[in-house]
Amino acid sequence: MATTETPASIEEIAVPPTTDTVLESPPTATVEQPAIPLQVMKRNGKVVSFDPTKISIAVTKAYLAVEGQGAAASARVHDLVRQITQQVVDALVRRKPDGGTVHIEDIQDQVELALMRAGEHKVARDYVLYREARAREREEAARAAREAGEEEHLVNVTLADGSQHPLDIQRLRNLVAEACEGLTETDPQQILDDTCRNLFDGVKEEDVYQTLVMSARTLIDTEPNYSHAAARLLMEILRREALTFLELPTVQTQAQMAEAYGDYFKAYVRRAVELELLDPRLAQYDLDRITAALKPERDLSFTYLGLQTLYDRYFLHDAAGTRFELPQAFFMRVAMGLAINEIEREARAIEFYELLSSFDFMSSTPTLFNSGTLRPQLSSCYLTTVPDDLEGIFGAIRDNALLSKFAGGLGNDWTPVRGL
């Protein structure tokens, strides 16, 4: 649950400096509080009450900065401030008709837009320049803190057991840096900044990692390599889910996961057999030889859409929907299922795995779904002939239902049936 503080300060709405001393509370036109409950997320993640008066004060100070102290008594300025503030409030209400939380930067964007629409270009220009200057100051301060080895305490994170601890910003920084490693035209800091902007005090731990993925995903349109970065950040979520389910120690990076993949795979096979998701004969393979052939680095080859599709549709999961199959385990499970009746089954399984995990060849969907399971239905299509009797017709419908359940495509020949 997000904590609520007093309304954001005037400076947080962004107020251009003036050459003269400005009144602490310049006169402002009254704007009614919106009927729906709105809150504001500050840059440090704190959530505060929304107060339109703060917008009025900020806009008034912006006019004073451009036109001087005489603007404080100007009826024209008062009317413009009231109109601009009301436009900003109306825009926020349209975006959040049922109430909710808006970020401080979004409010500032709306103030800029309202000033431009009102034709107050000089005021808007100074407002924009001041925002940019303040953003540079914050970035320089954050960089200096990082170089000095100091870590900013942004928000508290809520763990699964309900306890809270400070957000580990350095861990996020390491994850994003690793996700962007080797990817040209990607900026880890941009992903991290957008993530921190969207976090709030008390955010759930799993939502932090999901926000990382979404922050990278929104940049895909600007640079395709962000799709690989988003997939690598998604891998962190998959690793945590799988390792936690198997009661294995969680790892911090993909490099650490590479060292733990062998132990993970053996635990994965044992648990899947126990849950009657895999054929028990898979546990009879030489798992030491099999795990030695795994190539964890190929987890980094996915794009976001590819990995998300595997997670949503293909990976093994328990009755509660918890996925505990990672990409290389998935490919090896399919390969082991295909080689299960071979004489040199380990060697053949490794050959199949090499083809699948390198994307040089990909099996059909039924094979990916069912290979290695207790129902190894590997065919994509079934062609049948429907006999001309009641039992045969309804028997064909039953067969179609069962084949569809296990991912088979259907083709029925109804020629023998009279009257068709």
Buried (B, 14 or more C-beta within 10 A) or exposed (E): EBEEEEBBEBEBBBBBEBEEEBEEEBBBBEBEEBEEEBBBBBBBBBBBBBBBBBBBBBBBBBBBBBBEBEBBEBEEBBEBBBBBBBBBBBBBBEEBEEEEBBBBBBBBBBBBBBBBEBEBEEBBBBBBEBBEEBBEEEEEEBEEEBEEEEBEEBBBBBEEEEEBEEBBBEEBBBBBBBBBEEBEEBBBBBBBBBBBBBBBBBBEBBBBBBBBBBBBBEBBEEBEBBBBBBBBBBBBBBBBBBBBBBEBEEBBBBEEBBEBBBBBBBBBBBBBBEEEBBBEBBBEBEBEEBBEBBBBEBBBBBBBEBBBEBBEEBBBBEEEEEBBBBBBBBBBBBBBBBBBEEEEBBEBBBBBBBBBBEEEEEBEBBBBBBBBBEEBBBBEEBEBBBEBEEEBBEBBEEBBEEBEEBBBBBEBEEEEBEEE
